[in-house]
Amino acid sequence: RLIAQAILDKNPRLRSVVNKTASIATEYRTFPMELLAGDPDLTVELKEHGAVFSFDFAAVYWNSRLQHEHSRLEQIMSSGGEVGAGGFRGPRGA
């Protein structure tokens, strides 16, 4: 926990440090985690390819290696379409 707090102290843009406590075993590829330091609210806002994704990190599987898929979702949303993928679902964002 001391190291987790040091990570927060050195990275002012971070709000929380978590530890994955078990393997991914759910249908939605989420995993159990423990909060080591910081804010227990794990809602994140992530910007990628001009799109803003907002989600609860504890409830949604996110992998930055899927940037192409995220870009595809952004294109669908920007054209007025509705998307539903894993933990995401919603109309075109503002």
Secondary structure, DSSP 8 states (H G I E B T S, - for coil): -HHHHHHHHH-TT--EEEEE-S---STT----EEEEEE-S--EEEEEETTEEEEEETTTS---GGGHHHHHHHHHHHHTT--EEETTEEES---
